[in-house]
Amino acid sequence: MDTQTRIRQLRWRSKRGLLELELMLAPFVESDLGTLSPEQLESYARLLECDDLDLYDWLRGHEAVADPSLESIVERIKLSHRV
């Protein structure tokens, strides 16, 4: 799959059932998603497979990220959300 197709797929998958989470992901998706390396895109894809409530807690800093390999993408989303 080419990168642009992957980005479109991840943009669609970023639409979540939890509005608060979707609002946290939206700034990242709009500003950063297209700048990620293929490895970072895969990390983001793995992150989107996680439960919404877990992901919401990680992004708010209420819980530690369960998978240490996802910490850097979570931090990048948090930074994007603060801007």
Backbone as XML, in Angstrom:
<?xml version="1.0"?>
<chain id="A" units="angstrom">
  <residue number="1" name="MET">
    <atom name="N" x="0.845" y="-1.171" z="0.000"/>
    <atom name="CA" x="0.000" y="0.000" z="0.000"/>
    <atom name="C" x="0.896" y="1.241" z="0.000"/>
  </residue>
  <residue number="2" name="ASP">
    <atom name="N" x="0.565" y="2.216" z="-0.830"/>
    <atom name="CA" x="1.391" y="3.419" z="-0.873"/>
    <atom name="C" x="1.095" y="4.312" z="0.340"/>
  </residue>
  <residue number="3" name="THR">
    <atom name="N" x="1.976" y="5.259" z="0.575"/>
    <atom name="CA" x="1.902" y="6.096" z="1.770"/>
    <atom name="C" x="0.632" y="6.928" z="1.800"/>
  </residue>
  <residue number="4" name="GLN">
    <atom name="N" x="0.246" y="7.508" z="0.683"/>
    <atom name="CA" x="-0.952" y="8.356" z="0.668"/>
    <atom name="C" x="-2.210" y="7.548" z="0.966"/>
  </residue>
  <residue number="5" name="THR">
    <atom name="N" x="-2.283" y="6.340" z="0.457"/>
    <atom name="CA" x="-3.423" y="5.469" z="0.761"/>
    <atom name="C" x="-3.438" y="5.132" z="2.244"/>
  </residue>
  <residue number="6" name="ARG">
    <atom name="N" x="-2.265" y="4.840" z="2.792"/>
    <atom name="CA" x="-2.153" y="4.531" z="4.227"/>
    <atom name="C" x="-2.587" y="5.719" z="5.068"/>
  </residue>
  <residue number="7" name="ILE">
    <atom name="N" x="-2.188" y="6.915" z="4.701"/>
    <atom name="CA" x="-2.572" y="8.120" z="5.441"/>
    <atom name="C" x="-4.087" y="8.314" z="5.392"/>
  </residue>
  <residue number="8" name="ARG">
    <atom name="N" x="-4.689" y="8.129" z="4.226"/>
    <atom name="CA" x="-6.154" y="8.257" z="4.116"/>
    <atom name="C" x="-6.849" y="7.231" z="5.010"/>
  </residue>
  <residue number="9" name="GLN">
    <atom name="N" x="-6.323" y="6.010" z="5.025"/>
    <atom name="CA" x="-6.893" y="4.960" z="5.859"/>
    <atom name="C" x="-6.792" y="5.332" z="7.345"/>
  </residue>
  <residue number="10" name="LEU">
    <atom name="N" x="-5.632" y="5.818" z="7.753"/>
    <atom name="CA" x="-5.443" y="6.183" z="9.164"/>
    <atom name="C" x="-6.273" y="7.407" z="9.545"/>
  </residue>
  <residue number="11" name="ARG">
    <atom name="N" x="-6.428" y="8.324" z="8.610"/>
    <atom name="CA" x="-7.289" y="9.494" z="8.862"/>
    <atom name="C" x="-8.719" y="9.029" z="9.157"/>
  </residue>
  <residue number="12" name="TRP">
    <atom name="N" x="-9.196" y="8.072" z="8.367"/>
    <atom name="CA" x="-10.543" y="7.541" z="8.573"/>
    <atom name="C" x="-10.624" y="6.793" z="9.909"/>
  </residue>
  <residue number="13" name="ARG">
    <atom name="N" x="-9.617" y="5.986" z="10.210"/>
    <atom name="CA" x="-9.623" y="5.209" z="11.451"/>
    <atom name="C" x="-9.479" y="6.093" z="12.689"/>
  </residue>
  <residue number="14" name="SER">
    <atom name="N" x="-9.042" y="7.339" z="12.503"/>
    <atom name="CA" x="-8.908" y="8.265" z="13.632"/>
    <atom name="C" x="-10.254" y="8.790" z="14.110"/>
  </residue>
  <residue number="15" name="LYS">
    <atom name="N" x="-11.285" y="8.572" z="13.342"/>
    <atom name="CA" x="-12.637" y="8.954" z="13.768"/>
    <atom name="C" x="-13.089" y="7.913" z="14.778"/>
  </residue>
  <residue number="16" name="ARG">
    <atom name="N" x="-13.322" y="8.361" z="16.009"/>
    <atom name="CA" x="-13.567" y="7.445" z="17.112"/>
    <atom name="C" x="-14.990" y="7.583" z="17.637"/>
  </residue>
  <residue number="17" name="GLY">
    <atom name="N" x="-15.416" y="6.600" z="18.424"/>
    <atom name="CA" x="-16.727" y="6.632" z="19.049"/>
    <atom name="C" x="-16.789" y="7.586" z="20.224"/>
  </residue>
  <residue number="18" name="LEU">
    <atom name="N" x="-15.657" y="7.921" z="20.785"/>
    <atom name="CA" x="-15.572" y="8.822" z="21.930"/>
    <atom name="C" x="-15.189" y="10.213" z="21.405"/>
  </residue>
  <residue number="19" name="LEU">
    <atom name="N" x="-16.131" y="11.141" z="21.420"/>
    <atom name="CA" x="-15.917" y="12.465" z="20.847"/>
    <atom name="C" x="-14.712" y="13.164" z="21.451"/>
  </residue>
  <residue number="20" name="GLU">
    <atom name="N" x="-14.535" y="13.068" z="22.764"/>
    <atom name="CA" x="-13.409" y="13.724" z="23.416"/>
    <atom name="C" x="-12.081" y="13.225" z="22.862"/>
  </residue>
  <residue number="21" name="LEU">
    <atom name="N" x="-11.998" y="11.942" z="22.596"/>
    <atom name="CA" x="-10.786" y="11.353" z="22.022"/>
    <atom name="C" x="-10.595" y="11.834" z="20.589"/>
  </residue>
  <residue number="22" name="GLU">
    <atom name="N" x="-11.645" y="11.837" z="19.824"/>
    <atom name="CA" x="-11.547" y="12.299" z="18.445"/>
    <atom name="C" x="-11.071" y="13.755" z="18.393"/>
  </residue>
  <residue number="23" name="LEU">
    <atom name="N" x="-11.536" y="14.574" z="19.326"/>
    <atom name="CA" x="-11.109" y="15.973" z="19.369"/>
    <atom name="C" x="-9.633" y="16.103" z="19.749"/>
  </residue>
  <residue number="24" name="MET">
    <atom name="N" x="-9.118" y="15.152" z="20.494"/>
    <atom name="CA" x="-7.695" y="15.161" z="20.838"/>
    <atom name="C" x="-6.840" y="14.702" z="19.654"/>
  </residue>
  <residue number="25" name="LEU">
    <atom name="N" x="-7.358" y="13.773" z="18.878"/>
    <atom name="CA" x="-6.609" y="13.253" z="17.734"/>
    <atom name="C" x="-6.652" y="14.203" z="16.531"/>
  </residue>
  <residue number="26" name="ALA">
    <atom name="N" x="-7.713" y="14.982" z="16.394"/>
    <atom name="CA" x="-7.915" y="15.818" z="15.206"/>
    <atom name="C" x="-6.746" y="16.758" z="14.904"/>
  </residue>
  <residue number="27" name="PRO">
    <atom name="N" x="-6.211" y="17.512" z="15.882"/>
    <atom name="CA" x="-5.085" y="18.398" z="15.548"/>
    <atom name="C" x="-3.866" y="17.629" z="15.034"/>
  </residue>
  <residue number="28" name="PHE">
    <atom name="N" x="-3.603" y="16.480" z="15.617"/>
    <atom name="CA" x="-2.483" y="15.642" z="15.180"/>
    <atom name="C" x="-2.702" y="15.148" z="13.751"/>
  </residue>
  <residue number="29" name="VAL">
    <atom name="N" x="-3.895" y="14.661" z="13.490"/>
    <atom name="CA" x="-4.207" y="14.138" z="12.165"/>
    <atom name="C" x="-4.054" y="15.242" z="11.115"/>
  </residue>
  <residue number="30" name="GLU">
    <atom name="N" x="-4.552" y="16.432" z="11.421"/>
    <atom name="CA" x="-4.487" y="17.526" z="10.456"/>
    <atom name="C" x="-3.076" y="18.056" z="10.242"/>
  </residue>
  <residue number="31" name="SER">
    <atom name="N" x="-2.293" y="18.159" z="11.310"/>
    <atom name="CA" x="-0.991" y="18.812" z="11.180"/>
    <atom name="C" x="0.190" y="17.850" z="11.018"/>
  </residue>
  <residue number="32" name="ASP">
    <atom name="N" x="0.115" y="16.673" z="11.598"/>
    <atom name="CA" x="1.298" y="15.815" z="11.672"/>
    <atom name="C" x="1.227" y="14.509" z="10.891"/>
  </residue>
  <residue number="33" name="LEU">
    <atom name="N" x="0.056" y="14.002" z="10.643"/>
    <atom name="CA" x="-0.059" y="12.663" z="10.061"/>
    <atom name="C" x="0.712" y="12.542" z="8.751"/>
  </residue>
  <residue number="34" name="GLY">
    <atom name="N" x="0.641" y="13.542" z="7.907"/>
    <atom name="CA" x="1.321" y="13.503" z="6.620"/>
    <atom name="C" x="2.829" y="13.624" z="6.706"/>
  </residue>
  <residue number="35" name="THR">
    <atom name="N" x="3.356" y="13.961" z="7.868"/>
    <atom name="CA" x="4.800" y="14.132" z="8.036"/>
    <atom name="C" x="5.480" y="12.919" z="8.665"/>
  </residue>
  <residue number="36" name="LEU">
    <atom name="N" x="4.703" y="11.909" z="9.040"/>
    <atom name="CA" x="5.260" y="10.745" z="9.725"/>
    <atom name="C" x="6.007" y="9.826" z="8.768"/>
  </residue>
  <residue number="37" name="SER">
    <atom name="N" x="7.036" y="9.196" z="9.295"/>
    <atom name="CA" x="7.759" y="8.175" z="8.536"/>
    <atom name="C" x="6.872" y="6.922" z="8.443"/>
  </residue>
  <residue number="38" name="PRO">
    <atom name="N" x="7.190" y="6.005" z="7.548"/>
    <atom name="CA" x="6.412" y="4.752" z="7.481"/>
    <atom name="C" x="6.381" y="4.010" z="8.826"/>
  </residue>
  <residue number="39" name="GLU">
    <atom name="N" x="7.488" y="4.036" z="9.563"/>
    <atom name="CA" x="7.520" y="3.366" z="10.868"/>
    <atom name="C" x="6.591" y="4.068" z="11.864"/>
  </residue>
  <residue number="40" name="GLN">
    <atom name="N" x="6.578" y="5.386" z="11.832"/>
    <atom name="CA" x="5.691" y="6.138" z="12.727"/>
    <atom name="C" x="4.232" y="5.931" z="12.346"/>
  </residue>
  <residue number="41" name="LEU">
    <atom name="N" x="3.962" y="5.830" z="11.053"/>
    <atom name="CA" x="2.587" y="5.539" z="10.615"/>
    <atom name="C" x="2.131" y="4.193" z="11.157"/>
  </residue>
  <residue number="42" name="GLU">
    <atom name="N" x="3.031" y="3.223" z="11.154"/>
    <atom name="CA" x="2.673" y="1.908" z="11.690"/>
    <atom name="C" x="2.453" y="1.964" z="13.199"/>
  </residue>
  <residue number="43" name="SER">
    <atom name="N" x="3.240" y="2.760" z="13.901"/>
    <atom name="CA" x="3.018" y="2.939" z="15.340"/>
    <atom name="C" x="1.651" y="3.565" z="15.588"/>
  </residue>
  <residue number="44" name="TYR">
    <atom name="N" x="1.314" y="4.565" z="14.777"/>
    <atom name="CA" x="0.009" y="5.213" z="14.921"/>
    <atom name="C" x="-1.113" y="4.217" z="14.620"/>
  </residue>
  <residue number="45" name="ALA">
    <atom name="N" x="-0.929" y="3.392" z="13.591"/>
    <atom name="CA" x="-1.934" y="2.374" z="13.266"/>
    <atom name="C" x="-2.121" y="1.411" z="14.433"/>
  </residue>
  <residue number="46" name="ARG">
    <atom name="N" x="-1.013" y="0.994" z="15.054"/>
    <atom name="CA" x="-1.110" y="0.100" z="16.217"/>
    <atom name="C" x="-1.813" y="0.798" z="17.379"/>
  </residue>
  <residue number="47" name="LEU">
    <atom name="N" x="-1.548" y="2.074" z="17.540"/>
    <atom name="CA" x="-2.190" y="2.839" z="18.601"/>
    <atom name="C" x="-3.708" y="2.877" z="18.400"/>
  </residue>
  <residue number="48" name="LEU">
    <atom name="N" x="-4.131" y="3.030" z="17.154"/>
    <atom name="CA" x="-5.564" y="3.091" z="16.863"/>
    <atom name="C" x="-6.276" y="1.762" z="17.095"/>
  </residue>
  <residue number="49" name="GLU">
    <atom name="N" x="-5.524" y="0.688" z="17.238"/>
    <atom name="CA" x="-6.119" y="-0.611" z="17.552"/>
    <atom name="C" x="-6.459" y="-0.732" z="19.042"/>
  </residue>
  <residue number="50" name="CYS">
    <atom name="N" x="-5.963" y="0.178" z="19.843"/>
    <atom name="CA" x="-6.185" y="0.131" z="21.290"/>
    <atom name="C" x="-7.588" y="0.611" z="21.634"/>
  </residue>
  <residue number="51" name="ASP">
    <atom name="N" x="-8.021" y="0.230" z="22.805"/>
    <atom name="CA" x="-9.328" y="0.616" z="23.314"/>
    <atom name="C" x="-9.406" y="2.141" z="23.476"/>
  </residue>
  <residue number="52" name="ASP">
    <atom name="N" x="-10.534" y="2.726" z="23.094"/>
    <atom name="CA" x="-10.704" y="4.179" z="23.176"/>
    <atom name="C" x="-10.462" y="4.724" z="24.578"/>
  </residue>
  <residue number="53" name="LEU">
    <atom name="N" x="-10.981" y="4.062" z="25.595"/>
    <atom name="CA" x="-10.828" y="4.581" z="26.960"/>
    <atom name="C" x="-9.374" y="4.521" z="27.420"/>
  </residue>
  <residue number="54" name="ASP">
    <atom name="N" x="-8.664" y="3.471" z="27.040"/>
    <atom name="CA" x="-7.234" y="3.399" z="27.362"/>
    <atom name="C" x="-6.485" y="4.524" z="26.658"/>
  </residue>
  <residue number="55" name="LEU">
    <atom name="N" x="-6.751" y="4.670" z="25.371"/>
    <atom name="CA" x="-6.088" y="5.704" z="24.589"/>
    <atom name="C" x="-6.379" y="7.095" z="25.155"/>
  </residue>
  <residue number="56" name="TYR">
    <atom name="N" x="-7.599" y="7.338" z="25.538"/>
    <atom name="CA" x="-7.995" y="8.628" z="26.124"/>
    <atom name="C" x="-7.231" y="8.881" z="27.432"/>
  </residue>
  <residue number="57" name="ASP">
    <atom name="N" x="-7.107" y="7.870" z="28.262"/>
    <atom name="CA" x="-6.346" y="8.005" z="29.515"/>
    <atom name="C" x="-4.872" y="8.270" z="29.250"/>
  </residue>
  <residue number="58" name="TRP">
    <atom name="N" x="-4.302" y="7.604" z="28.257"/>
    <atom name="CA" x="-2.886" y="7.825" z="27.929"/>
    <atom name="C" x="-2.660" y="9.252" z="27.438"/>
  </residue>
  <residue number="59" name="LEU">
    <atom name="N" x="-3.548" y="9.729" z="26.582"/>
    <atom name="CA" x="-3.389" y="11.074" z="26.026"/>
    <atom name="C" x="-3.598" y="12.163" z="27.076"/>
  </residue>
  <residue number="60" name="ARG">
    <atom name="N" x="-4.396" y="11.868" z="28.090"/>
    <atom name="CA" x="-4.589" y="12.839" z="29.173"/>
    <atom name="C" x="-3.522" y="12.696" z="30.250"/>
  </residue>
  <residue number="61" name="GLY">
    <atom name="N" x="-2.690" y="11.671" z="30.145"/>
    <atom name="CA" x="-1.647" y="11.455" z="31.130"/>
    <atom name="C" x="-2.145" y="10.829" z="32.415"/>
  </residue>
  <residue number="62" name="HIS">
    <atom name="N" x="-3.323" y="10.229" z="32.380"/>
    <atom name="CA" x="-3.892" y="9.609" z="33.577"/>
    <atom name="C" x="-3.392" y="8.191" z="33.802"/>
  </residue>
  <residue number="63" name="GLU">
    <atom name="N" x="-2.882" y="7.577" z="32.763"/>
    <atom name="CA" x="-2.339" y="6.219" z="32.848"/>
    <atom name="C" x="-1.067" y="6.160" z="32.010"/>
  </residue>
  <residue number="64" name="ALA">
    <atom name="N" x="-0.173" y="5.253" z="32.377"/>
    <atom name="CA" x="1.028" y="5.018" z="31.571"/>
    <atom name="C" x="0.639" y="4.214" z="30.333"/>
  </residue>
  <residue number="65" name="VAL">
    <atom name="N" x="1.305" y="4.474" z="29.239"/>
    <atom name="CA" x="1.049" y="3.747" z="27.995"/>
    <atom name="C" x="1.416" y="2.284" z="28.217"/>
  </residue>
  <residue number="66" name="ALA">
    <atom name="N" x="0.500" y="1.397" z="27.870"/>
    <atom name="CA" x="0.690" y="-0.034" z="28.123"/>
    <atom name="C" x="1.858" y="-0.615" z="27.320"/>
  </residue>
  <residue number="67" name="ASP">
    <atom name="N" x="2.043" y="-0.152" z="26.108"/>
    <atom name="CA" x="3.102" y="-0.659" z="25.237"/>
    <atom name="C" x="4.166" y="0.430" z="25.088"/>
  </residue>
  <residue number="68" name="PRO">
    <atom name="N" x="5.344" y="0.228" z="25.661"/>
    <atom name="CA" x="6.387" y="1.258" z="25.598"/>
    <atom name="C" x="6.756" y="1.700" z="24.171"/>
  </residue>
  <residue number="69" name="SER">
    <atom name="N" x="6.554" y="0.849" z="23.193"/>
    <atom name="CA" x="6.880" y="1.222" z="21.816"/>
    <atom name="C" x="5.908" y="2.260" z="21.255"/>
  </residue>
  <residue number="70" name="LEU">
    <atom name="N" x="4.812" y="2.507" z="21.957"/>
    <atom name="CA" x="3.830" y="3.501" z="21.517"/>
    <atom name="C" x="3.993" y="4.847" z="22.223"/>
  </residue>
  <residue number="71" name="GLU">
    <atom name="N" x="4.899" y="4.905" z="23.191"/>
    <atom name="CA" x="5.050" y="6.130" z="23.981"/>
    <atom name="C" x="5.405" y="7.344" z="23.136"/>
  </residue>
  <residue number="72" name="SER">
    <atom name="N" x="6.277" y="7.184" z="22.164"/>
    <atom name="CA" x="6.703" y="8.352" z="21.379"/>
    <atom name="C" x="5.563" y="8.915" z="20.534"/>
  </residue>
  <residue number="73" name="ILE">
    <atom name="N" x="4.722" y="8.063" z="19.975"/>
    <atom name="CA" x="3.603" y="8.569" z="19.179"/>
    <atom name="C" x="2.563" y="9.213" z="20.081"/>
  </residue>
  <residue number="74" name="VAL">
    <atom name="N" x="2.363" y="8.668" z="21.273"/>
    <atom name="CA" x="1.433" y="9.280" z="22.230"/>
    <atom name="C" x="1.934" y="10.662" z="22.619"/>
  </residue>
  <residue number="75" name="GLU">
    <atom name="N" x="3.214" y="10.795" z="22.881"/>
    <atom name="CA" x="3.779" y="12.099" z="23.245"/>
    <atom name="C" x="3.632" y="13.099" z="22.099"/>
  </residue>
  <residue number="76" name="ARG">
    <atom name="N" x="3.830" y="12.631" z="20.889"/>
    <atom name="CA" x="3.679" y="13.527" z="19.739"/>
    <atom name="C" x="2.243" y="14.003" z="19.592"/>
  </residue>
  <residue number="77" name="ILE">
    <atom name="N" x="1.280" y="13.130" z="19.820"/>
    <atom name="CA" x="-0.130" y="13.524" z="19.772"/>
    <atom name="C" x="-0.438" y="14.522" z="20.876"/>
  </residue>
  <residue number="78" name="LYS">
    <atom name="N" x="0.078" y="14.268" z="22.067"/>
    <atom name="CA" x="-0.153" y="15.191" z="23.191"/>
    <atom name="C" x="0.385" y="16.577" z="22.875"/>
  </residue>
  <residue number="79" name="LEU">
    <atom name="N" x="1.562" y="16.656" z="22.284"/>
    <atom name="CA" x="2.129" y="17.949" z="21.914"/>
    <atom name="C" x="1.272" y="18.652" z="20.867"/>
  </residue>
  <residue number="80" name="SER">
    <atom name="N" x="0.790" y="17.916" z="19.913"/>
    <atom name="CA" x="-0.045" y="18.489" z="18.859"/>
    <atom name="C" x="-1.363" y="19.001" z="19.422"/>
  </residue>
  <residue number="81" name="HIS">
    <atom name="N" x="-1.888" y="18.292" z="20.412"/>
    <atom name="CA" x="-3.170" y="18.672" z="21.022"/>
    <atom name="C" x="-3.026" y="19.959" z="21.836"/>
  </residue>
  <residue number="82" name="ARG">
    <atom name="N" x="-1.875" y="20.184" z="22.419"/>
    <atom name="CA" x="-1.658" y="21.368" z="23.274"/>
    <atom name="C" x="-1.509" y="22.644" z="22.469"/>
  </residue>
  <residue number="83" name="VAL">
    <atom name="N" x="-1.105" y="22.511" z="21.226"/>
    <atom name="CA" x="-0.826" y="23.709" z="20.400"/>
    <atom name="C" x="-2.109" y="24.371" z="19.990"/>
  </residue>
</chain>
